[in-house]
Amino acid sequence: VQLQASGGGLVQTGGSLRLSCAASRTIFSFNLMAWYRQAPAKERELVASITPGGATNYADSVKGRFTISRDNSKSTVHLQMDSLKAEDTAVYYCSAGFTARYWGQGTQVTVSS
């Protein structure tokens, strides 16, 4: 397995979760890392991304609430999600590569109102 996501779960509105995605060093070192999500009956959307140099990008819907970071020593990318809303409920996927070549399995995030 080249990308392994973890950290999803059930949380109440306003709560926090931290997702993690462990990658093989070969994939992680020189690649853009990103989190996507897909809610039921909706298309997959980009949530946040981070370049090898640490530059970040966020979807407007999560700006100010989510923080993406990468731990280069552990080849891991994290997504800290605060002030969660019901509309954040989705399956979250991590990806690697500037063209999202590699994908991890999804992890379910459910925010109850």
C-alpha positions, 0 to 999 in steps of 0.5 A: 500500500503506497498511501494509507489514510486514517483518522476519520470518525464521527464527531459533533458539529463544531468538533475536530478531527485529524486525518493522517496519510502515510506514504511511501518515501518514494511517493512522498518526497517530491510530490504534491500531497492533497486531500480530496473528499466526496460526499454522497451524490456529489463529485469528488472535490479538492479540499487542500494541498501542500507542495514539497516546499510547504506551500498550501492551498485550500478550498474556499469552504474550508479556509480558516477551519482546516490546516494541511501539513506534512511531516517530511521525516515520517512521509506523512501528511495531516489534515487538521479539521476544526469547527466541523460542519454537517456539510463536511461529511464525506469520504476523505481521500489522500492523493500524491502527485501533481496530477493526483497519480496516487490515491489512498483508500478513503476514510469516512468523516461524519459530522452530526448536527 
